[in-house]
Amino acid sequence: MSSLSFRSSRPDQWVQPRAYRDASLRYMKHGAIRPMEEPGFLARVFGRR
C-alpha cells in the first residue's frame, strides 16, 4: 500500500458548485422559490400561513 496522497489547492466543481451569478438565470431554469412545506387545504382556503 502506498503512503502517497494527492492534494489539490483548488476544490473540484462537483464538491463546491458555483452559485448562479444572476438571479434571473436561476429563475429561468428552476422557477420561483417555493416554501419547504406547502400550506394545507384549510390554510389555503382561509388564507392563513
C-alpha positions in Angstrom: 0.0 0.0 0.0 1.3 3.4 -0.9 1.6 6.3 1.5 1.4 8.9 -1.3 -1.7 11.1 -1.4 -3.0 13.6 -4.0 -3.7 17.1 -2.8 -5.0 20.0 -4.9 -5.2 23.6 -4.0 -8.4 24.0 -6.0 -11.6 22.2 -5.0 -13.5 20.1 -7.6 -16.6 21.7 -9.1 -18.7 18.8 -8.0 -17.7 19.4 -4.4 -18.3 23.1 -4.5 -20.7 24.1 -7.3 -20.8 27.7 -8.2 -24.0 29.6 -7.4 -25.8 31.5 -10.2 -24.3 34.9 -10.8 -27.7 36.3 -11.8 -30.9 35.5 -10.0 -32.9 35.7 -13.3 -30.8 32.8 -14.7 -31.7 30.7 -11.7 -35.4 31.7 -12.0 -35.5 30.8 -15.8 -34.0 27.4 -15.1 -35.8 26.4 -11.8 -38.8 28.7 -11.5 -39.9 30.6 -8.4 -38.6 29.8 -5.0 -41.1 27.7 -3.1 -41.5 27.0 0.6 -40.3 23.8 2.1 -43.8 22.9 3.3 -46.8 23.6 1.3 -49.7 25.1 3.2 -52.6 22.7 4.0 -56.0 22.8 2.5 -57.6 24.9 5.3 -54.7 27.3 5.3 -55.2 27.8 1.5 -59.0 28.3 1.9 -58.8 30.7 4.8 -55.6 32.4 3.7 -53.5 31.7 6.8 -49.8 30.9 6.9 
